Every structure is written in structure tokens, then in C-alpha cells.
Amino acid sequence: MEETAVKIFWIAVGTTGSLIVGVLSYIIRNAISKNATKENVEAKTNLLEKDIEHLTKELVLSENKISVLHKRISDLRDSSKEIYVSKELFHQTIKQLNEKLDTILKFVEK
């Protein structure tokens, strides 16, 4: 009977000790996580603000590049109209030259 009482006593002591260690570790982990969370949130907030500033700068630069590209495209369209007109003129000139060559060939053949 004494052995059983001693075993029960040590089981109670072990259970109580394990419960105390578990509660203390929970309290310590909870306190550490709360402190770390506040610091982490502040650090992450600062990083996000820097990221937002960087992205805003990139957005402005991209908008500037897009406006420059739009201007270049409109300039290219204007110049392509001139090229198209000159191409038509070139074809007309070739037609005229062909006609003159035809008339010259007619005279040469006779």
C-alpha cells in the first residue's frame, strides 16, 4: 500500500510540475509574442510604407514613359503619313516614266 501511495504521490507531483511548467511556458510565450508582434507590426508597417513610396515613384516614372511613348507614336503616325504620300508620289513618278519610256519605245520601233 505504501508503494501505491508513493507512486500516486509522485504522479501527482509530476502532473502538478508539468502543469506549472506548461502554464509558465504559455505565459512567457504569450508575453514574448505580444511584444514581438508590436515590434514586427511597426517594422512591417515601415517596410510597407517604403514599398508604397517606391511603387509610387515607379508609377510616376511609368506614366512619364507612357506619355513620351504616346508622343513618339503620334509623331511616327504623322511622319508615316508623309511617307505614304511620298510613296504615292513615287509610284506616280514611276508610272509617268514608264509611259514616257513606252512612247520612246514606240518611236524607236517605227
N, CA, C and O atoms as CSV, one atom per row, in Angstrom:
chain,resi,resn,atom,element,x,y,z
A,1,MET,N,N,0.805,-1.192,0.000
A,1,MET,CA,C,0.000,0.000,0.000
A,1,MET,C,C,0.850,1.258,0.000
A,1,MET,O,O,0.502,2.266,-0.615
A,2,GLU,N,N,1.980,1.175,0.710
A,2,GLU,CA,C,2.863,2.339,0.742
A,2,GLU,C,C,3.428,2.618,-0.648
A,2,GLU,O,O,3.570,3.770,-1.057
A,3,GLU,N,N,3.743,1.553,-1.358
A,3,GLU,CA,C,4.286,1.742,-2.711
A,3,GLU,C,C,3.263,2.417,-3.603
A,3,GLU,O,O,3.621,3.299,-4.383
A,4,THR,N,N,2.048,2.043,-3.512
A,4,THR,CA,C,0.996,2.648,-4.309
A,4,THR,C,C,0.813,4.101,-3.914
A,4,THR,O,O,0.615,4.950,-4.783
A,5,ALA,N,N,0.874,4.409,-2.628
A,5,ALA,CA,C,0.732,5.786,-2.164
A,5,ALA,C,C,1.903,6.623,-2.665
A,5,ALA,O,O,1.716,7.769,-3.076
A,6,VAL,N,N,3.112,6.058,-2.633
A,6,VAL,CA,C,4.293,6.779,-3.117
A,6,VAL,C,C,4.174,7.019,-4.614
A,6,VAL,O,O,4.476,8.115,-5.087
A,7,LYS,N,N,3.737,6.005,-5.374
A,7,LYS,CA,C,3.566,6.165,-6.822
A,7,LYS,C,C,2.521,7.225,-7.135
A,7,LYS,O,O,2.717,8.047,-8.031
A,8,ILE,N,N,1.422,7.211,-6.408
A,8,ILE,CA,C,0.375,8.218,-6.614
A,8,ILE,C,C,0.911,9.607,-6.262
A,8,ILE,O,O,0.625,10.588,-6.949
A,9,PHE,N,N,1.694,9.675,-5.180
A,9,PHE,CA,C,2.286,10.951,-4.776
A,9,PHE,C,C,3.183,11.487,-5.895
A,9,PHE,O,O,3.079,12.657,-6.265
A,10,TRP,N,N,4.065,10.637,-6.435
A,10,TRP,CA,C,4.976,11.095,-7.493
A,10,TRP,C,C,4.216,11.416,-8.786
A,10,TRP,O,O,4.606,12.321,-9.524
A,11,ILE,N,N,3.162,10.697,-9.053
A,11,ILE,CA,C,2.326,11.021,-10.219
A,11,ILE,C,C,1.683,12.383,-10.021
A,11,ILE,O,O,1.626,13.187,-10.952
A,12,ALA,N,N,1.197,12.649,-8.805
A,12,ALA,CA,C,0.582,13.965,-8.518
A,12,ALA,C,C,1.626,15.066,-8.618
A,12,ALA,O,O,1.363,16.129,-9.180
A,13,VAL,N,N,2.832,14.806,-8.062
A,13,VAL,CA,C,3.910,15.807,-8.124
A,13,VAL,C,C,4.301,16.053,-9.579
A,13,VAL,O,O,4.473,17.203,-9.983
A,14,GLY,N,N,4.444,14.999,-10.364
A,14,GLY,CA,C,4.804,15.139,-11.780
A,14,GLY,C,C,3.742,15.873,-12.564
A,14,GLY,O,O,4.053,16.741,-13.380
A,15,THR,N,N,2.497,15.533,-12.323
A,15,THR,CA,C,1.391,16.197,-13.025
A,15,THR,C,C,1.334,17.668,-12.656
A,15,THR,O,O,1.169,18.529,-13.520
A,16,THR,N,N,1.473,17.953,-11.351
A,16,THR,CA,C,1.452,19.348,-10.907
A,16,THR,C,C,2.632,20.113,-11.497
A,16,THR,O,O,2.468,21.234,-11.978
A,17,GLY,N,N,3.811,19.517,-11.462
A,17,GLY,CA,C,5.002,20.174,-12.033
A,17,GLY,C,C,4.844,20.404,-13.521
A,17,GLY,O,O,5.185,21.476,-14.022
A,18,SER,N,N,4.340,19.428,-14.224
A,18,SER,CA,C,4.134,19.562,-15.668
A,18,SER,C,C,3.095,20.638,-15.959
A,18,SER,O,O,3.247,21.406,-16.910
A,19,LEU,N,N,2.046,20.699,-15.154
A,19,LEU,CA,C,1.019,21.725,-15.332
A,19,LEU,C,C,1.596,23.111,-15.075
A,19,LEU,O,O,1.308,24.050,-15.817
A,20,ILE,N,N,2.406,23.244,-14.031
A,20,ILE,CA,C,3.025,24.540,-13.724
A,20,ILE,C,C,3.961,24.953,-14.856
A,20,ILE,O,O,3.942,26.110,-15.278
A,21,VAL,N,N,4.777,24.026,-15.352
A,21,VAL,CA,C,5.693,24.345,-16.461
A,21,VAL,C,C,4.904,24.738,-17.700
A,21,VAL,O,O,5.275,25.688,-18.389
A,22,GLY,N,N,3.830,24.029,-17.994
A,22,GLY,CA,C,3.003,24.352,-19.162
A,22,GLY,C,C,2.388,25.733,-19.062
A,22,GLY,O,O,2.399,26.493,-20.030
A,23,VAL,N,N,1.845,26.067,-17.884
A,23,VAL,CA,C,1.234,27.388,-17.691
A,23,VAL,C,C,2.281,28.486,-17.800
A,23,VAL,O,O,2.056,29.498,-18.462
A,24,LEU,N,N,3.438,28.286,-17.143
A,24,LEU,CA,C,4.508,29.288,-17.217
A,24,LEU,C,C,5.013,29.471,-18.656
A,24,LEU,O,O,5.234,30.596,-19.104
A,25,SER,N,N,5.188,28.375,-19.359
A,25,SER,CA,C,5.662,28.497,-20.751
A,25,SER,C,C,4.628,29.201,-21.621
A,25,SER,O,O,4.986,29.983,-22.502
A,26,TYR,N,N,3.338,28.926,-21.378
A,26,TYR,CA,C,2.291,29.610,-22.122
A,26,TYR,C,C,2.327,31.113,-21.836
A,26,TYR,O,O,2.234,31.925,-22.757
A,27,ILE,N,N,2.460,31.482,-20.562
A,27,ILE,CA,C,2.502,32.906,-20.189
A,27,ILE,C,C,3.713,33.576,-20.823
A,27,ILE,O,O,3.607,34.676,-21.366
A,28,ILE,N,N,4.872,32.908,-20.753
A,28,ILE,CA,C,6.095,33.503,-21.317
A,28,ILE,C,C,5.976,33.626,-22.832
A,28,ILE,O,O,6.311,34.667,-23.397
A,29,ARG,N,N,5.497,32.559,-23.503
A,29,ARG,CA,C,5.334,32.622,-24.964
A,29,ARG,C,C,4.349,33.703,-25.366
A,29,ARG,O,O,4.572,34.420,-26.341
A,30,ASN,N,N,3.270,33.822,-24.624
A,30,ASN,CA,C,2.260,34.835,-24.915
A,30,ASN,C,C,2.842,36.231,-24.763
A,30,ASN,O,O,2.608,37.097,-25.606
A,31,ALA,N,N,3.603,36.457,-23.686
A,31,ALA,CA,C,4.214,37.771,-23.461
A,31,ALA,C,C,5.231,38.084,-24.552
A,31,ALA,O,O,5.285,39.207,-25.052
A,32,ILE,N,N,6.038,37.087,-24.920
A,32,ILE,CA,C,7.037,37.315,-25.974
A,32,ILE,C,C,6.362,37.594,-27.306
A,32,ILE,O,O,6.784,38.482,-28.046
A,33,SER,N,N,5.314,36.840,-27.612
A,33,SER,CA,C,4.652,37.036,-28.907
A,33,SER,C,C,3.968,38.393,-28.981
A,33,SER,O,O,3.941,39.012,-30.045
A,34,LYS,N,N,3.414,38.865,-27.865
A,34,LYS,CA,C,2.791,40.192,-27.885
A,34,LYS,C,C,3.818,41.274,-28.104
A,34,LYS,O,O,3.597,42.188,-28.899
A,35,ASN,N,N,4.938,41.188,-27.414
A,35,ASN,CA,C,5.994,42.187,-27.601
A,35,ASN,C,C,6.570,42.100,-29.007
A,35,ASN,O,O,6.773,43.120,-29.665
A,36,ALA,N,N,6.830,40.897,-29.458
A,36,ALA,CA,C,7.387,40.722,-30.794
A,36,ALA,C,C,6.386,41.169,-31.850
A,36,ALA,O,O,6.781,41.716,-32.880
A,37,THR,N,N,5.110,40.946,-31.616
A,37,THR,CA,C,4.098,41.331,-32.590
A,37,THR,C,C,4.056,42.839,-32.762
A,37,THR,O,O,3.967,43.333,-33.886
A,38,LYS,N,N,4.117,43.568,-31.667
A,38,LYS,CA,C,4.107,45.033,-31.771
A,38,LYS,C,C,5.308,45.519,-32.554
A,38,LYS,O,O,5.176,46.376,-33.429
A,39,GLU,N,N,6.481,44.982,-32.250
A,39,GLU,CA,C,7.683,45.394,-32.969
A,39,GLU,C,C,7.618,44.965,-34.429
A,39,GLU,O,O,8.005,45.711,-35.328
A,40,ASN,N,N,7.121,43.753,-34.648
A,40,ASN,CA,C,7.015,43.270,-36.025
A,40,ASN,C,C,6.023,44.089,-36.839
A,40,ASN,O,O,6.261,44.391,-38.009
A,41,VAL,N,N,4.915,44.443,-36.210
A,41,VAL,CA,C,3.916,45.243,-36.918
A,41,VAL,C,C,4.497,46.601,-37.289
A,41,VAL,O,O,4.290,47.079,-38.405
A,42,GLU,N,N,5.214,47.220,-36.376
A,42,GLU,CA,C,5.825,48.518,-36.672
A,42,GLU,C,C,6.870,48.378,-37.775
A,42,GLU,O,O,6.937,49.209,-38.681
A,43,ALA,N,N,7.681,47.332,-37.696
A,43,ALA,CA,C,8.703,47.120,-38.720
A,43,ALA,C,C,8.061,46.847,-40.077
A,43,ALA,O,O,8.492,47.384,-41.098
A,44,LYS,N,N,7.024,46.006,-40.077
A,44,LYS,CA,C,6.347,45.700,-41.333
A,44,LYS,C,C,5.634,46.929,-41.886
A,44,LYS,O,O,5.581,47.128,-43.099
A,45,THR,N,N,5.088,47.748,-40.999
A,45,THR,CA,C,4.435,48.977,-41.442
A,45,THR,C,C,5.440,49.895,-42.111
A,45,THR,O,O,5.163,50.470,-43.164
A,46,ASN,N,N,6.611,50.035,-41.497
A,46,ASN,CA,C,7.652,50.873,-42.104
A,46,ASN,C,C,8.072,50.326,-43.463
A,46,ASN,O,O,8.247,51.085,-44.416
A,47,LEU,N,N,8.232,49.011,-43.549
A,47,LEU,CA,C,8.608,48.405,-44.837
A,47,LEU,C,C,7.525,48.621,-45.889
A,47,LEU,O,O,7.822,48.914,-47.047
A,48,LEU,N,N,6.268,48.472,-45.478
A,48,LEU,CA,C,5.177,48.685,-46.429
A,48,LEU,C,C,5.112,50.136,-46.888
A,48,LEU,O,O,4.842,50.402,-48.059
A,49,GLU,N,N,5.357,51.073,-45.982
A,49,GLU,CA,C,5.367,52.483,-46.378
A,49,GLU,C,C,6.482,52.746,-47.383
A,49,GLU,O,O,6.279,53.464,-48.362
A,50,LYS,N,N,7.658,52.168,-47.145
A,50,LYS,CA,C,8.764,52.334,-48.094
A,50,LYS,C,C,8.421,51.700,-49.437
A,50,LYS,O,O,8.718,52.261,-50.492
A,51,ASP,N,N,7.789,50.513,-49.391
A,51,ASP,CA,C,7.382,49.861,-50.636
A,51,ASP,C,C,6.372,50.712,-51.398
A,51,ASP,O,O,6.448,50.833,-52.620
A,52,ILE,N,N,5.428,51.300,-50.670
A,52,ILE,CA,C,4.418,52.151,-51.314
A,52,ILE,C,C,5.073,53.371,-51.945
A,52,ILE,O,O,4.726,53.752,-53.062
A,53,GLU,N,N,6.024,53.990,-51.236
A,53,GLU,CA,C,6.733,55.140,-51.806
A,53,GLU,C,C,7.484,54.741,-53.070
A,53,GLU,O,O,7.455,55.451,-54.075
A,54,HIS,N,N,8.159,53.593,-53.004
A,54,HIS,CA,C,8.923,53.124,-54.161
A,54,HIS,C,C,7.996,52.832,-55.340
A,54,HIS,O,O,8.296,53.201,-56.475
A,55,LEU,N,N,6.866,52.168,-55.070
A,55,LEU,CA,C,5.921,51.853,-56.136
A,55,LEU,C,C,5.294,53.119,-56.716
A,55,LEU,O,O,5.023,53.196,-57.914
A,56,THR,N,N,5.066,54.111,-55.851
A,56,THR,CA,C,4.516,55.375,-56.337
A,56,THR,C,C,5.505,56.054,-57.281
A,56,THR,O,O,5.116,56.576,-58.325
A,57,LYS,N,N,6.776,56.045,-56.911
A,57,LYS,CA,C,7.801,56.622,-57.793
A,57,LYS,C,C,7.862,55.877,-59.116
A,57,LYS,O,O,7.957,56.490,-60.179
A,58,GLU,N,N,7.807,54.555,-59.047
A,58,GLU,CA,C,7.830,53.762,-60.283
A,58,GLU,C,C,6.600,54.038,-61.138
A,58,GLU,O,O,6.689,54.085,-62.365
A,59,LEU,N,N,5.448,54.221,-60.486
A,59,LEU,CA,C,4.223,54.518,-61.221
A,59,LEU,C,C,4.346,55.855,-61.945
A,59,LEU,O,O,3.958,55.972,-63.107
A,60,VAL,N,N,4.882,56.854,-61.265
A,60,VAL,CA,C,5.059,58.171,-61.891
A,60,VAL,C,C,6.011,58.062,-63.069
A,60,VAL,O,O,5.753,58.620,-64.136
A,61,LEU,N,N,7.128,57.333,-62.876
A,61,LEU,CA,C,8.080,57.158,-63.977
A,61,LEU,C,C,7.433,56.420,-65.147
A,61,LEU,O,O,7.668,56.759,-66.307
A,62,SER,N,N,6.625,55.421,-64.843
A,62,SER,CA,C,5.943,54.678,-65.905
A,62,SER,C,C,4.955,55.571,-66.650
A,62,SER,O,O,4.856,55.504,-67.875
A,63,GLU,N,N,4.235,56.394,-65.923
A,63,GLU,CA,C,3.299,57.313,-66.577
A,63,GLU,C,C,4.041,58.282,-67.482
A,63,GLU,O,O,3.581,58.587,-68.583
A,64,ASN,N,N,5.199,58.771,-67.017
A,64,ASN,CA,C,6.002,59.673,-67.855
A,64,ASN,C,C,6.478,58.954,-69.115
A,64,ASN,O,O,6.439,59.513,-70.211
A,65,LYS,N,N,6.929,57.708,-68.947
A,65,LYS,CA,C,7.383,56.942,-70.109
A,65,LYS,C,C,6.236,56.704,-71.082
A,65,LYS,O,O,6.424,56.773,-72.296
A,66,ILE,N,N,5.048,56.422,-70.550
A,66,ILE,CA,C,3.885,56.191,-71.411
A,66,ILE,C,C,3.533,57.459,-72.186
A,66,ILE,O,O,3.211,57.390,-73.372
A,67,SER,N,N,3.589,58.605,-71.530
A,67,SER,CA,C,3.278,59.850,-72.240
A,67,SER,C,C,4.314,60.128,-73.323
A,67,SER,O,O,3.964,60.602,-74.404
A,68,VAL,N,N,5.590,59.838,-73.045
A,68,VAL,CA,C,6.634,60.007,-74.061
A,68,VAL,C,C,6.383,59.060,-75.225
A,68,VAL,O,O,6.525,59.446,-76.385
A,69,LEU,N,N,6.005,57.812,-74.915
A,69,LEU,CA,C,5.718,56.845,-75.983
A,69,LEU,C,C,4.510,57.270,-76.819
A,69,LEU,O,O,4.503,57.097,-78.038
A,70,HIS,N,N,3.490,57.824,-76.163
A,70,HIS,CA,C,2.328,58.307,-76.917
A,70,HIS,C,C,2.742,59.433,-77.869
A,70,HIS,O,O,2.289,59.492,-79.012
A,71,LYS,N,N,3.594,60.306,-77.388
A,71,LYS,CA,C,4.076,61.401,-78.247
A,71,LYS,C,C,4.868,60.836,-79.419
A,71,LYS,O,O,4.702,61.282,-80.554
A,72,ARG,N,N,5.724,59.860,-79.150
A,72,ARG,CA,C,6.509,59.256,-80.235
A,72,ARG,C,C,5.606,58.562,-81.246
A,72,ARG,O,O,5.830,58.640,-82.454
A,73,ILE,N,N,4.579,57.878,-80.734
A,73,ILE,CA,C,3.653,57.189,-81.643
A,73,ILE,C,C,2.923,58.190,-82.521
A,73,ILE,O,O,2.768,57.974,-83.723
A,74,SER,N,N,2.473,59.286,-81.920
A,74,SER,CA,C,1.778,60.295,-82.731
A,74,SER,C,C,2.735,60.923,-83.747
A,74,SER,O,O,2.336,61.208,-84.876
A,75,ASP,N,N,3.998,61.140,-83.356
A,75,ASP,CA,C,4.991,61.654,-84.300
A,75,ASP,C,C,5.231,60.663,-85.433
A,75,ASP,O,O,5.344,61.050,-86.596
A,76,LEU,N,N,5.308,59.375,-85.082
A,76,LEU,CA,C,5.506,58.354,-86.115
A,76,LEU,C,C,4.316,58.289,-87.069
A,76,LEU,O,O,4.489,58.102,-88.273
A,77,ARG,N,N,3.118,58.442,-86.531
A,77,ARG,CA,C,1.934,58.441,-87.406
A,77,ARG,C,C,1.979,59.615,-88.367
A,77,ARG,O,O,1.687,59.479,-89.555
A,78,ASP,N,N,2.357,60.788,-87.824
A,78,ASP,CA,C,2.458,61.959,-88.690
A,78,ASP,C,C,3.510,61.756,-89.772
A,78,ASP,O,O,3.274,62.075,-90.937
A,79,SER,N,N,4.658,61.233,-89.396
A,79,SER,CA,C,5.714,61.022,-90.384
A,79,SER,C,C,5.347,59.909,-91.358
A,79,SER,O,O,5.726,59.961,-92.528
A,80,SER,N,N,4.608,58.898,-90.884
A,80,SER,CA,C,4.207,57.823,-91.796
A,80,SER,C,C,3.215,58.332,-92.833
A,80,SER,O,O,3.181,57.829,-93.955
A,81,LYS,N,N,2.415,59.315,-92.474
A,81,LYS,CA,C,1.514,59.916,-93.461
A,81,LYS,C,C,2.331,60.573,-94.560
A,81,LYS,O,O,2.004,60.465,-95.742
A,82,GLU,N,N,3.401,61.256,-94.158
A,82,GLU,CA,C,4.272,61.882,-95.153
A,82,GLU,C,C,4.933,60.816,-96.017
A,82,GLU,O,O,5.066,60.993,-97.228
A,83,ILE,N,N,5.346,59.715,-95.404
A,83,ILE,CA,C,5.979,58.636,-96.152
A,83,ILE,C,C,4.973,58.027,-97.122
A,83,ILE,O,O,5.320,57.717,-98.262
A,84,TYR,N,N,3.757,57.857,-96.687
A,84,TYR,CA,C,2.732,57.286,-97.547
A,84,TYR,C,C,2.486,58.196,-98.745
A,84,TYR,O,O,2.357,57.722,-99.874
A,85,VAL,N,N,2.424,59.487,-98.502
A,85,VAL,CA,C,2.230,60.433,-99.596
A,85,VAL,C,C,3.421,60.369,-100.536
A,85,VAL,O,O,3.241,60.350,-101.754
A,86,SER,N,N,4.626,60.335,-100.001
A,86,SER,CA,C,5.796,60.288,-100.862
A,86,SER,C,C,5.838,58.958,-101.623
A,86,SER,O,O,6.329,58.913,-102.751
A,87,LYS,N,N,5.336,57.890,-101.028
A,87,LYS,CA,C,5.265,56.597,-101.714
A,87,LYS,C,C,4.303,56.693,-102.891
A,87,LYS,O,O,4.590,56.182,-103.973
A,88,GLU,N,N,3.169,57.344,-102.682
A,88,GLU,CA,C,2.226,57.546,-103.786
A,88,GLU,C,C,2.870,58.377,-104.892
A,88,GLU,O,O,2.734,58.071,-106.077
A,89,LEU,N,N,3.560,59.416,-104.492
A,89,LEU,CA,C,4.248,60.245,-105.480
A,89,LEU,C,C,5.292,59.434,-106.233
A,89,LEU,O,O,5.458,59.588,-107.444
A,90,PHE,N,N,5.991,58.575,-105.510
A,90,PHE,CA,C,6.992,57.722,-106.136
A,90,PHE,C,C,6.353,56.818,-107.185
A,90,PHE,O,O,6.884,56.661,-108.284
A,91,HIS,N,N,5.206,56.223,-106.838
A,91,HIS,CA,C,4.506,55.364,-107.794
A,91,HIS,C,C,4.005,56.158,-109.001
A,91,HIS,O,O,4.053,55.674,-110.132
A,92,GLN,N,N,3.542,57.340,-108.764
A,92,GLN,CA,C,3.084,58.182,-109.868
A,92,GLN,C,C,4.253,58.529,-110.786
A,92,GLN,O,O,4.124,58.519,-112.010
A,93,THR,N,N,5.389,58.835,-110.175
A,93,THR,CA,C,6.565,59.168,-110.965
A,93,THR,C,C,7.012,57.965,-111.794
A,93,THR,O,O,7.389,58.119,-112.956
A,94,ILE,N,N,6.972,56.790,-111.214
A,94,ILE,CA,C,7.336,55.578,-111.952
A,94,ILE,C,C,6.370,55.355,-113.121
A,94,ILE,O,O,6.788,55.004,-114.224
A,95,LYS,N,N,5.083,55.562,-112.866
A,95,LYS,CA,C,4.103,55.417,-113.941
A,95,LYS,C,C,4.394,56.401,-115.075
A,95,LYS,O,O,4.345,56.043,-116.252
A,96,GLN,N,N,4.689,57.618,-114.710
A,96,GLN,CA,C,4.993,58.632,-115.733
A,96,GLN,C,C,6.238,58.232,-116.524
A,96,GLN,O,O,6.277,58.365,-117.747
A,97,LEU,N,N,7.246,57.742,-115.816
A,97,LEU,CA,C,8.465,57.322,-116.503
A,97,LEU,C,C,8.193,56.142,-117.424
A,97,LEU,O,O,8.720,56.075,-118.534
A,98,ASN,N,N,7.371,55.216,-116.960
A,98,ASN,CA,C,7.006,54.071,-117.807
A,98,ASN,C,C,6.259,54.523,-119.062
A,98,ASN,O,O,6.496,54.019,-120.160
A,99,GLU,N,N,5.368,55.469,-118.877
A,99,GLU,CA,C,4.631,55.993,-120.036
A,99,GLU,C,C,5.581,56.673,-121.025
A,99,GLU,O,O,5.465,56.485,-122.236
A,100,LYS,N,N,6.509,57.455,-120.503
A,100,LYS,CA,C,7.481,58.130,-121.384
A,100,LYS,C,C,8.348,57.100,-122.091
A,100,LYS,O,O,8.650,57.233,-123.277
A,101,LEU,N,N,8.752,56.054,-121.335
A,101,LEU,CA,C,9.557,55.009,-121.963
A,101,LEU,C,C,8.764,54.285,-123.046
A,101,LEU,O,O,9.305,53.930,-124.093
A,102,ASP,N,N,7.488,54.072,-122.787
A,102,ASP,CA,C,6.643,53.427,-123.791
A,102,ASP,C,C,6.557,54.270,-125.067
A,102,ASP,O,O,6.667,53.755,-126.180
A,103,THR,N,N,6.360,55.566,-124.878
A,103,THR,CA,C,6.290,56.436,-126.061
A,103,THR,C,C,7.629,56.469,-126.795
A,103,THR,O,O,7.659,56.481,-128.026
A,104,ILE,N,N,8.715,56.482,-126.064
A,104,ILE,CA,C,10.043,56.468,-126.699
A,104,ILE,C,C,10.238,55.154,-127.452
A,104,ILE,O,O,10.747,55.140,-128.573
A,105,LEU,N,N,9.833,54.059,-126.830
A,105,LEU,CA,C,9.964,52.760,-127.490
A,105,LEU,C,C,9.099,52.666,-128.752
A,105,LEU,O,O,9.488,52.016,-129.723
A,106,LYS,N,N,7.944,53.304,-128.741
A,106,LYS,CA,C,7.067,53.314,-129.913
A,106,LYS,C,C,7.766,54.034,-131.069
A,106,LYS,O,O,7.724,53.594,-132.218
A,107,PHE,N,N,8.401,55.138,-130.733
A,107,PHE,CA,C,9.087,55.887,-131.785
A,107,PHE,C,C,10.300,55.129,-132.293
A,107,PHE,O,O,10.616,55.178,-133.481
A,108,VAL,N,N,10.990,54.419,-131.384
A,108,VAL,CA,C,12.179,53.676,-131.772
A,108,VAL,C,C,11.806,52.466,-132.623
A,108,VAL,O,O,12.552,52.111,-133.535
A,109,GLU,N,N,10.694,51.839,-132.355
A,109,GLU,CA,C,10.267,50.653,-133.070
A,109,GLU,C,C,9.861,50.984,-134.500
A,109,GLU,O,O,10.011,50.145,-135.387
A,110,LYS,N,N,9.360,52.163,-134.739
A,110,LYS,CA,C,8.882,52.525,-136.081
A,110,LYS,C,C,10.018,52.723,-136.973
A,110,LYS,O,O,9.832,53.033,-138.150
